Amino acid sequence: MTVDLTRRNFIIAASATLGAFTLGFRLAPATAQTTSPDEINAWLTISPDETVLIRITRAEMGQGSMTGLAQMLAEELDCDWAKVKTDFVLPGASQARADVYGDFQTGGSGSIRELQQTMRQAGATARDMLISAAAAAWKVNKGECAASNGVVSHRGSGRSTSFGRLAKAASGFEPATAVELKDPKHWRLIGKSIPRLEALEKVTAKVTFGIDVSLPGMLHAAVRMAPNAGGSVQSFEAAAISSRPGVRQVFQVDARTIAVIADGWWQAETAIADLPVIWDESPSANVSSASIALMLSEGLETDDPFTGMTTGNVTEGLGAAVKTISAEYAFPYQAHAPLEPINATAVWTPERCEIWASTQDAGAMLDVIVDASGLPASRCEVHRTFLGGGFGRRLYSEFAHLAVLIAKARPGVPVKMIWSRQEDMTHDLYHPTTRAKLVGGLDKDGNLLAFHIRVAGQSIRAVHAPRRLQGNGDPHMLNGLNQNSFNYSIPNLLVDLAMRNPPIMPGAWRGVHVNQNVFYVESFIDELALAAGRDPLEFRRPLLRRNPKLLAVLEAAAERIGWSNPQPNRHHGIAGAFATESYVAAAAEVSIVNGALKIHRMVCAIDCGIAVNPGLISRQLEGGLAFGLSAALFGECTVDKGAIQETNFDGYAIVRMNDMPPIETIVMPSGGFWGGVGEPPVVVAAPALFNAVSSALGRRIRSLPLKNHKLVGGA
């Protein structure tokens, strides 16, 4: 990727992009910044050569949403799929058009479910305009014309013409205020396992990730940040490395960060590795994994919790129970660990600031660089690239702020900042650590009469959105345990929370709080089933009498894993959840021989309502289980003197080929709703595996990861 940064070439490139006719439905009126007089809005363009360019606002980080979003628009447009291409929308261009594109955030498995109406409406409105243009040219009734596969035809005369020939004329028609979307029974693209649009370019190394960006005259920057939470730079000796070959500048960027700018990144990185630095570690010098665990344990016993959900009277229900069972569970800090480490390339002048980066929220990143650059948004832009892994980490843009501050030290010169793996691992925004105490009461028939769930742990919102807290609690921490997502019907139920916030920086991590909450509940439900002398699946059935869709995916996963007929010395575990508006279940089959764990198979079943692309969904389930198994088997970040101790994949492992079991997926859309797909399999991976392992061991394991329990992961 090579870019000429002159203003003249920037304008020429923008005009060339808009040279084709742009179609879509009017989300906002055209503005003075619109560079094409034919533009209705910027959702799609149709060129004379019949190419349909669909613009995408959400990030593509391997989940396939670029293809799914284009699929939905193309379905309603009725274009030739072989002619479809995509392009990333830039947030600065959106702001110049009165925020016509809306939200750029890619998280919460929301790309398809949040934009399905927008993309389908855009395609349907464009199709209607093309048909109107053809009918007017032929002087026939619009109702006599139809569009299919990029062609508009007239039933009476047999005449036809292509979208590319109609596009310019169609621009003169006012978009309809309302158009009828297709009946699902007429879909020809939605529901089909169409290959990903960018797959060939990825396997042939033709796509650009943030770390691939190369600009003329570019310099490179490496950074070192205070290793412990809240730490800062006390002093450093720049002269010790300033004269090294290629080193251009050694300077303090902000209170906690030092940067080296050099001709090449390795020159910068090796120089800064040898820089003598004294850090002020005092703010969190006494913070450790042990002190954090003590803080959370105290929270489990607090007399002043935040009440999340309550049904009936738990105190009376537990008092009436014939048998009471209690247990405590723990969930550690976990890193995102994307294979593409944090990076950004920025260029700053007193007149303009631009940045090239892998981001899950280009709109938020634009706000960040406006703040860092000291320039208005109209003079800033974020150039989006593909992501080499996101998992929630790239929802945050603090690294972009840092990249701009570094670029300001070399006005007019592009500077690419790359964090080393060590910086990436030790300055992540971690999956927050929590603990839970669960108490269940059974009646004389072994039915669950009362259930109390107390969670103690760290709030993401306390750091990133404190205004969304409610008194002494954060309802977001109880996702998976609230009225909309709790799976089971229990006559007496209490869910409460003790918010405890250590100084380690938390952040959204694929599945966020649902991960630990489902792990706690699904593991403890198995404990209750054992105490009741019941099969875990049979124990769940009456509790799911009002949740037939979840029961259906549980039963599908159980049947496929061979739940009722296990092989000798094989043990099964199952778990289900309602996550990001989808119903999901996983089942695991394991054995333990001479203390070593072998995962033989895993099955994942999902009902996401409408399956836009079943092939993509199946691969999302496979990837999600792999991500969840990494967390279950190995994922743990430990703290000493306020600093994360794991600095690379030797200490923070992810699943490798020998760890990964065969995975079977079941995509079973029931229709009528749009659910997310990327996070649900992660949510059920750990509890399904832990339930199988506990069955095999004959004892319960209540904390992640399994590596701490002297079990060796392997397939």
C-alpha positions in Angstrom: 0.0 0.0 0.0 1.7 3.2 -1.2 -0.1 6.5 -0.9 0.8 10.0 -2.3 -0.3 12.3 0.5 -0.5 15.5 -1.5 -3.9 17.4 -1.3 -4.3 17.3 -5.1 -3.9 13.6 -5.3 -6.2 13.1 -2.3 -9.0 15.0 -4.1 -8.4 13.2 -7.4 -8.6 9.8 -5.7 -11.8 10.8 -3.9 -13.4 12.0 -7.1 -12.4 8.8 -8.9 -14.1 6.8 -6.2 -17.3 8.7 -6.7 -17.1 8.6 -10.5 -19.6 5.8 -10.7 -23.3 6.4 -9.9 -24.1 6.0 -6.2 -27.3 4.4 -5.3 -29.1 3.8 -2.1 -31.9 5.1 0.1 -31.8 8.5 1.6 -30.5 8.3 5.2 -29.6 11.9 5.2 -29.9 14.7 2.6 -27.0 15.4 0.2 -24.7 18.0 1.6 -22.3 20.6 0.1 -19.5 18.1 0.7 -21.0 15.6 -1.7 -18.6 15.4 -4.7 -20.9 13.8 -7.2 -24.0 15.5 -8.4 -25.6 12.1 -9.1 -25.2 10.8 -5.6 -28.3 9.9 -3.6 -26.2 8.5 -0.8 -23.0 6.6 -0.5 -24.1 3.0 0.3 -23.5 1.6 -3.2 -22.2 2.6 -6.6 -22.9 1.0 -10.0 -20.3 1.6 -12.7 -20.9 1.4 -16.5 -19.0 -1.9 -16.5 -21.7 -3.3 -14.1 -19.5 -3.3 -11.1 -21.5 -2.9 -7.9 -19.4 -1.3 -5.1 -21.0 -1.7 -1.7 -19.6 0.4 1.1 -19.0 -1.2 4.5 -19.0 0.6 7.8 -18.1 -2.3 10.1 -14.7 -3.9 10.5 -13.6 -7.0 8.8 -11.4 -9.0 11.3 -11.9 -12.5 10.0 -15.6 -12.9 11.0 -16.9 -12.5 7.4 -19.2 -9.6 8.1 -18.0 -7.8 5.0 -19.5 -10.6 2.9 -22.6 -10.9 5.0 -23.4 -7.2 4.8 -22.9 -7.1 1.1 -25.0 -10.3 0.7 -28.0 -8.6 2.3 -27.8 -5.5 0.2 -27.2 -7.4 -3.0 -30.2 -9.6 -2.1 -32.6 -6.7 -2.2 -30.8 -5.0 -5.1 -31.0 -8.1 -7.2 -27.7 -7.5 -8.8 -25.2 -10.0 -10.3 -23.2 -11.2 -7.2 -20.2 -11.9 -9.5 -20.0 -8.1 -10.0 -20.0 -7.1 -6.3 -17.0 -5.5 -4.7 -16.7 -3.7 -1.3 -14.9 -0.8 0.1 -14.5 0.6 3.6 -16.3 3.8 4.5 -14.1 6.5 6.2 -15.4 8.2 9.3 -14.3 11.6 8.2 -16.2 11.2 4.9 -19.3 10.2 6.9 -19.0 13.3 9.2 -18.7 15.5 6.0 -22.1 14.0 5.0 -24.0 14.7 8.2 -23.0 11.3 9.6 -24.9 9.5 6.9 -23.4 6.1 7.8 -24.1 6.2 11.5 -22.2 4.0 13.9 -18.9 2.4 12.9 -18.5 0.2 16.0 -17.9 -3.5 15.4 -18.6 -5.3 18.6 -21.1 -7.4 20.4 -21.6 -9.7 17.4 -23.7 -6.8 16.0 -22.7 -6.2 12.4 -25.4 -8.3 10.7 -28.1 -7.9 13.3 -27.7 -4.2 13.7 -27.4 -3.3 10.0 -29.7 -5.9 8.4 -32.5 -3.4 8.0 -30.2 -0.6 6.7 -28.5 -2.8 4.1 -31.6 -4.5 2.8 -33.5 -1.2 2.7 -30.6 0.4 0.7 -30.6 -2.4 -1.8 -34.4 -2.4 -2.2 -34.6 1.4 -2.6 -31.9 1.3 -5.3 -33.6 -1.5 -7.1 -36.9 0.5 -7.1 -35.1 3.5 -8.6 -33.5 1.4 -11.4 -36.8 -0.1 -12.3 -38.4 3.4 -12.3 -35.7 4.6 -14.7 -36.2 1.7 -17.1 -40.0 2.1 -17.0 -39.7 5.8 -17.8 -37.3 5.1 -20.7 -39.7 2.5 -22.1 -42.8 4.6 -21.3 -44.4 1.7 -19.6 -46.0 1.1 -16.2 -43.4 0.5 -13.5 -45.4 -2.5 -12.2 -44.7 -4.3 -15.5 -41.0 -4.2 -14.9 -38.8 -6.4 -12.7 -35.1 -6.7 -11.7 -33.1 -9.8 -11.6 -29.3 -10.5 -11.6 -28.4 -7.0 -12.6 -30.9 -6.6 -15.4 -34.3 -4.8 -15.6 -36.9 -6.5 -17.9 -40.3 -5.5 -19.2 -42.7 -8.4 -19.1 -44.9 -7.2 -21.9 -42.3 -6.4 -24.6 -39.4 -8.6 -23.5 -37.1 -5.6 -23.5 -34.3 -5.5 -21.0 -31.3 -3.4 -20.0 -28.6 -3.6 -17.4 -28.1 -1.8 -14.1 -24.9 -0.1 -15.4 -26.8 1.4 -18.3 -29.6 2.6 -16.1 -27.6 4.0 -13.2 -27.2 7.6 -14.4 -30.8 8.0 -15.3 -31.9 6.4 -12.0 -30.1 9.2 -10.2 -32.8 11.6 -11.3 -35.5 9.7 -9.4 -36.5 10.6 -5.9 -36.0 7.6 -3.6 -39.3 6.1 -2.4 -40.1 6.8 1.2 -41.0 3.2 1.7 -40.2 0.1 -0.3 -41.3 -3.5 0.3 -38.6 -5.9 1.2 -38.5 -9.4 -0.2 -40.4 -12.2 1.4 -37.8 -14.6 2.8 -39.1 -17.4 0.6 -37.8 -15.4 -2.4 -34.3 -14.9 -1.1 -31.6 -16.2 -3.5 -28.5 -14.9 -1.7 -29.5 -14.7 2.0 -29.2 -18.2 3.4 -26.6 -19.3 0.9 -23.0 -20.3 1.9 -21.3 -17.8 -0.5 -17.5 -17.7 -0.3 -16.0 -14.6 1.4 -15.3 -11.8 -0.9 -11.8 -11.1 0.4 -10.7 -14.7 0.8 -8.6 -14.9 -2.4 -6.9 -11.6 -1.7 -6.1 -12.7 1.8 -4.5 -16.0 0.8 -2.6 -14.3 -1.9 -1.4 -11.5 0.5 -3.0 -8.7 -1.5 -5.0 -7.2 1.4 -3.6 -4.5 3.7 -3.6 -4.9 7.5 -2.6 -2.0 9.7 0.9 -3.5 10.2 1.4 -3.6 6.4 0.9 0.1 5.7 3.8 1.7 3.8 3.9 5.4 2.9 6.6 7.3 1.1 9.3 8.6 3.4 7.9 6.8 6.4 9.8 6.5 9.7 9.2 3.9 12.4 8.6 4.1 16.1 8.9 1.7 19.0 7.6 2.5 22.5 8.1 1.6 26.1 5.4 2.2 28.7 5.5 2.1 32.4 5.1 -1.6 33.2 2.8 -1.3 36.2 -0.7 0.1 36.4 -0.6 3.8 37.0 3.2 3.9 36.7 5.1 6.8 35.0 8.5 7.8 33.7 10.8 9.0 36.4 13.9 9.5 34.3 15.7 8.1 31.3 19.1 8.5 29.5 18.4 9.3 25.9 22.1 9.9 25.2 22.8 6.2 25.7 21.1 5.3 22.4 20.7 8.5 20.5 23.8 8.0 18.4 22.9 4.5 17.2 22.6 4.0 13.4 19.1 5.0 12.1 17.9 6.5 15.4 16.3 9.9 14.7 14.7 10.9 18.0 14.4 9.6 21.6 11.7 11.4 23.7 9.0 11.1 26.3 5.6 11.1 24.7 3.4 11.3 27.8 3.6 10.6 31.5 4.0 6.9 31.1 5.5 6.5 27.5 8.9 6.9 25.9 9.3 6.5 22.1 12.2 6.0 19.7 11.8 7.1 16.1 14.2 5.5 13.6 14.6 4.7 10.0 13.4 1.1 10.6 11.3 -0.5 13.3 14.0 -3.0 14.4 16.4 -0.2 14.8 13.9 1.6 17.0 13.0 -1.5 19.0 16.5 -2.7 19.7 17.5 0.8 20.7 14.7 1.3 23.1 15.3 -2.1 24.6 18.7 -0.8 25.8 17.4 2.5 27.0 18.2 3.1 30.7 14.9 4.0 32.3 13.7 4.5 35.9 10.0 4.0 36.4 7.9 5.3 39.2 6.0 2.2 40.3 4.5 3.5 43.5 0.8 3.7 42.6 0.3 -0.1 42.4 3.5 -1.5 43.7 1.6 -3.6 46.3 -1.0 -5.0 43.8 -0.7 -8.7 43.0 -2.9 -11.6 41.9 -3.2 -12.6 45.6 -4.3 -9.1 46.8 -6.8 -8.9 44.0 -8.2 -12.3 44.9 -8.5 -11.2 48.5 -10.4 -8.1 47.3 -12.9 -10.2 45.3 -13.3 -12.7 48.1 -14.3 -9.9 50.5 -16.8 -8.8 47.9 -18.5 -12.2 48.0 -19.3 -11.6 51.7 -20.4 -8.0 51.5 -23.5 -6.9 53.2 -24.2 -4.1 50.7 -24.5 -5.7 47.2 -26.1 -4.3 44.1 -29.2 -6.3 43.3 -29.5 -7.3 39.7 -32.5 -9.7 39.4 -34.8 -11.2 41.9 -37.8 -13.6 41.7 -39.7 -14.9 44.7 -37.9 -15.0 48.0 -34.5 -16.7 48.0 -34.1 -16.7 51.7 -37.4 -18.5 52.3 -36.7 -20.8 49.3 -33.3 -21.9 50.6 -34.8 -22.3 54.1 -37.4 -24.7 52.7 -34.9 -26.7 50.7 -34.2 -30.3 51.6 -30.6 -30.1 50.3 -28.5 -27.0 49.9 -25.3 -26.9 47.8 -22.8 -24.0 47.6 -19.6 -23.4 45.6 -17.2 -20.6 44.7 -15.8 -20.1 41.2 -13.1 -17.8 39.8 -12.3 -16.3 36.4 -8.9 -14.7 35.7 -7.6 -11.8 33.7 -7.2 -12.7 30.1 -5.4 -11.0 27.2 -6.8 -10.5 23.7 -3.4 -11.5 22.2 -4.3 -10.8 18.5 -1.6 -12.1 16.1 -1.3 -8.6 14.7 0.1 -6.5 17.6 -1.1 -3.0 18.2 0.1 -0.5 15.6 -0.9 2.7 13.8 0.6 4.9 11.1 0.1 8.6 11.5 1.0 11.8 9.7 0.5 15.2 11.2 0.8 18.8 10.0 -0.6 22.0 11.4 -3.3 21.7 8.7 -4.2 18.0 8.6 -3.9 14.7 10.5 -4.5 11.3 9.1 -4.0 7.8 10.5 -4.0 4.3 9.1 -5.0 1.6 11.5 -6.7 -1.7 12.3 -9.7 -0.6 14.3 -13.1 -1.9 15.4 -14.5 1.6 15.8 -13.2 4.1 13.3 -15.7 6.7 14.4 -14.4 6.6 18.0 -10.8 6.6 16.6 -11.6 9.8 14.6 -12.7 11.5 17.9 -9.4 10.4 19.5 -7.2 11.8 16.8 -9.1 15.0 16.7 -8.3 15.4 20.4 -4.6 14.3 20.0 -4.0 16.4 16.9 -5.6 19.7 18.1 -7.4 19.9 14.7 -11.1 19.9 13.8 -12.7 16.7 12.6 -12.9 18.2 9.1 -9.1 18.1 8.9 -8.7 14.6 10.2 -9.3 11.1 8.8 -9.0 7.5 9.7 -8.0 5.1 6.9 -9.3 1.7 7.8 -7.5 -1.6 7.1 -8.2 -5.2 7.6 -7.6 -6.5 11.2 -5.3 -9.2 12.2 -7.5 -10.1 15.1 -9.6 -7.8 17.2 -11.6 -9.7 19.9 -12.7 -6.4 21.5 -9.2 -5.0 21.9 -9.4 -2.7 18.9 -12.6 -1.1 20.1 -10.3 1.1 22.1 -8.2 3.8 20.4 -5.8 5.0 23.1 -3.0 3.7 20.9 -4.1 6.0 18.1 -3.8 8.9 20.4 -0.2 7.8 21.2 0.6 7.4 17.5 -0.6 10.9 16.7 1.5 12.4 19.6 4.5 10.6 18.2 3.8 11.8 14.7 3.6 15.4 15.9 7.3 15.1 16.7 8.0 14.8 13.0 5.5 17.2 11.2 4.6 16.1 7.7 6.4 12.7 8.0 4.4 9.5 8.2 5.5 7.6 11.4 4.5 3.9 11.9 4.3 2.9 15.5 4.3 -0.8 16.3 4.1 -2.3 19.8 6.4 -5.2 20.4 4.6 -8.4 21.5 5.8 -7.6 25.1 4.2 -4.2 25.0 1.0 -5.6 23.5 0.7 -8.3 26.1 1.5 -6.1 29.1 -0.5 -3.0 28.1 -3.7 -4.7 27.0 -7.2 -3.9 28.3 -7.8 -7.3 29.9 -10.9 -9.4 30.3 -11.8 -8.5 33.8 -11.3 -10.9 36.7 -14.4 -11.9 38.8 -15.4 -14.5 41.3 -18.8 -15.9 42.1 -20.5 -17.6 45.0 -23.5 -19.8 44.1 -26.0 -21.4 46.4 -28.8 -23.7 45.3 -31.6 -25.4 47.2 -33.3 -28.6 46.1 -36.7 -29.9 47.1 -37.4 -33.5 48.1 -37.9 -34.5 44.4 -34.5 -33.0 43.4 -36.0 -29.9 41.7 -34.2 -26.6 42.0 -36.3 -24.5 44.4 -34.0 -21.6 45.1 -30.8 -20.1 43.5 -28.6 -17.3 44.8 -25.8 -16.0 42.6 -23.3 -13.4 44.0 -20.7 -12.0 41.6 -17.7 -9.9 42.8 -15.4 -8.4 40.3 -14.2 -5.7 38.0 -16.4 -3.3 36.0 -15.4 -2.3 32.4 -17.8 0.6 32.5 -16.2 2.0 35.7 -13.2 2.8 33.6 -14.7 3.5 30.1 -18.3 4.7 30.8 -18.6 5.6 34.5 -21.8 7.5 33.8 -23.5 4.3 33.0 -23.0 2.8 36.5 -26.0 2.6 38.8 -25.1 3.5 42.4 -22.7 0.9 43.7 -23.2 -1.5 40.7 -22.8 -2.0 37.0 -25.7 -4.0 35.5 -23.5 -4.7 32.5 -21.5 -7.1 34.7 -24.5 -9.2 35.1 -25.0 -9.9 31.3 -26.1 -13.5 31.1 -27.7 -13.2 34.5 -30.3 -10.6 33.8 -34.0 -10.7 32.9 -33.3 -10.8 29.2 -30.5 -13.5 29.2 -30.9 -15.8 32.2 -31.9 -19.2 30.9 -33.7 -21.0 33.6 -37.1 -20.7 35.3 -36.6 -20.9 39.0 -39.2 -20.0 41.6 -36.8 -18.2 44.0 -33.9 -16.5 42.4 -31.5 -13.7 43.5 -28.6 -12.3 41.4 -26.5 -9.6 43.1 -23.1 -8.0 42.6 -20.2 -6.6 44.5 -18.2 -4.3 42.2 -14.5 -4.3 43.1 -12.1 -2.5 40.8 -8.4 -3.2 41.0 -6.1 -0.9 39.1 -5.5 -3.3 36.2 -7.1 -1.8 33.1 -10.1 -3.9 31.9 -11.7 -3.9 28.5 -14.3 -5.8 26.3 -13.0 -9.3 25.4 -14.9 -11.5 23.0 -18.1 -12.3 24.9 -17.4 -9.8 27.7 -19.2 -10.5 31.0 -21.4 -13.3 29.6 -18.3 -15.5 29.5 -17.7 -15.8 33.2 -21.4 -15.7 34.1 -22.3 -18.6 31.9 -19.3 -20.5 33.1 -20.4 -20.0 36.7 -24.1 -21.0 36.1 -23.6 -23.8 33.6 -20.9 -25.4 35.8 -23.0 -25.1 39.0 -26.1 -26.5 37.2 -24.1 -29.6 36.7 -23.2 -29.7 40.4 -26.9 -29.4 41.3 -27.8 -32.2 38.9 -25.2 -34.4 40.5 -26.6 -33.5 44.0 -30.1 -34.3 42.8 -28.9 -37.7 41.3 -30.1 -36.6 37.8 -28.5 -36.5 34.4 -27.3 -32.9 33.6 -29.4 -32.6 30.4 -32.5 -34.1 32.0 -32.0 -31.7 35.0 -32.0 -28.8 32.6 -35.2 -29.7 30.7 -37.8 -28.6 33.2 -35.8 -25.5 34.0 -36.0 -24.6 30.3 -39.8 -25.1 29.9 -40.1 -21.4 28.9 -37.0 -21.5 26.7 -37.7 -24.0 23.9 -35.1 -22.5 21.5 -32.3 -23.0 24.0 -33.4 -26.5 24.8 -33.5 -27.3 21.1 -29.8 -26.3 20.6 -28.8 -28.2 23.8 -30.6 -31.3 22.6 -29.1 -31.0 19.1 -25.5 -30.7 20.5 -26.2 -33.6 22.9 -27.5 -35.9 20.2 -24.5 -35.2 17.9 -22.0 -35.8 20.7 -23.6 -39.1 21.6 -24.8 -38.0 25.0 -27.0 -41.0 25.7 -24.5 -43.6 24.4 -21.0 -42.6 25.4 -18.0 -44.7 24.3 -16.1 -46.5 27.0 -13.9 -44.2 29.1 -15.3 -41.1 27.3 -17.0 -38.4 29.3 -19.4 -35.7 28.1 -20.1 -32.1 29.1 -22.7 -29.7 27.9 -23.5 -26.0 28.3 -26.0 -23.6 26.8 -26.5 -19.8 26.7 -28.5 -16.9 25.2 -25.8 -14.5 24.0 -26.0 -11.6 21.6 -29.6 -12.5 20.8 -28.7 -16.1 19.7 -29.3 -19.5 21.3 -26.1 -21.5 21.5 -24.9 -24.8 23.0 -21.7 -26.7 23.1 -20.9 -30.3 23.9 -17.5 -31.8 24.6 -16.2 -35.4 24.7 -13.0 -36.0 26.7 -10.9 -38.7 28.4 -8.2 -38.5 31.0 -5.4 -41.1 30.8 -2.5 -41.0 33.2 -3.5 -37.5 34.3 -3.4 -36.1 30.7 -6.5 -34.6 29.1 -7.5 -35.6 25.6 -10.4 -33.6 24.0 -11.8 -36.0 21.4 -14.6 -33.9 19.9 -16.6 -30.8 20.4 -20.0 -29.9 18.9 -21.5 -26.4 18.7 -25.2 -25.8 17.8 -26.7 -22.3 17.2 -30.0 -20.8 16.4 -29.3 -17.2 15.3 -32.8 -16.8 13.8 -31.9 -15.9 10.3 -28.7 -17.4 8.9 -27.4 -15.0 6.3 -24.5 -17.2 5.3 -24.5 -20.6 7.0 -20.9 -21.4 5.8 -19.6 -18.3 7.5 -21.6 -19.1 10.6 -20.1 -22.5 10.8 -16.6 -21.2 10.5 -17.4 -18.6 13.2 -18.5 -21.4 15.5 -15.3 -23.3 14.9 -13.1 -20.2 15.4 -15.1 -19.2 18.5 -14.6 -22.6 20.1 -10.9 -22.4 19.4 -10.7 -19.0 21.0 -12.8 -20.3 24.0 -10.6 -23.4 24.3 -7.5 -21.2 24.5 -9.1 -19.4 27.4 -10.2 -22.6 29.1 -7.0 -24.5 28.7 -4.3 -21.8 29.0 -5.7 -18.2 29.4 -4.5 -16.4 32.5 -2.7 -13.2 33.1 -1.1 -12.8 36.6 -0.1 -9.7 38.4 2.9 -8.8 40.5 3.8 -5.3 41.7 0.9 -4.0 39.6 2.4 -5.4 36.4 1.2 -8.2 34.1 3.7 -11.0 34.1 3.0 -12.8 30.9 4.9 -11.2 28.0 4.6 -13.5 25.1 3.0 -16.7 23.8 5.5 -18.8 25.8 3.7 -17.7 28.9 0.3 -17.0 27.5 -0.4 -19.9 25.2 -3.2 -20.3 22.6 -4.4 -23.6 21.3 -2.1 -25.2 18.7 -2.9 -28.0 16.3 -2.2 -30.7 18.9 -4.6 -29.1 21.3 -7.4 -28.6 18.9 -10.1 -31.3 18.7 -12.3 -32.1 15.7 -15.3 -29.7 15.8 -18.8 -30.3 14.4 -21.2 -27.4 13.9 -25.0 -27.3 13.7 -26.6 -24.2 12.2 -30.3 -24.5 12.9 -32.0 -21.1 12.2 -35.6 -20.9 13.3 -36.3 -17.6 11.6 -38.0 -14.5 12.8 -35.0 -12.7 14.5 -31.5 -11.7 13.8 -28.9 -13.0 16.3 -25.2 -12.5 16.6 -22.7 -15.3 15.9 -19.1 -14.3 16.7 -19.2 -14.4 20.5 -21.8 -17.1 21.5 -19.5 -20.1 20.8 -16.8 -18.6 23.0 -19.3 -18.3 25.9 -20.1 -22.0 25.9 -16.7 -23.5 25.2 -15.3 -23.4 28.7 -18.3 -24.6 30.7 -18.9 -27.5 28.2 -15.3 -28.5 28.5 -15.1 -28.1 32.3 -18.3 -30.1 32.8 -16.8 -33.0 30.7 -13.5 -32.8 32.6 -15.2 -32.7 36.0 -17.2 -35.8 35.0 -14.1 -37.6 33.9 -12.2 -36.6 37.1 -15.1 -37.3 39.5 -14.5 -33.9 41.1 -15.3 -30.4 40.2 -12.8 -27.8 38.9 -14.0 -24.3 39.5 -11.4 -21.9 38.1 -9.8 -21.3 34.7 -7.4 -22.2 33.2 -7.1 -26.0 33.2 -3.3 -25.8 33.0 -3.3 -24.8 36.7 -5.0 -28.1 37.6 -2.2 -30.3 36.4 -4.1 -31.3 33.3 -2.2 -31.2 30.0 -4.4 -30.0 27.1 -4.0 -32.1 24.0 -6.0 -33.6 21.1 
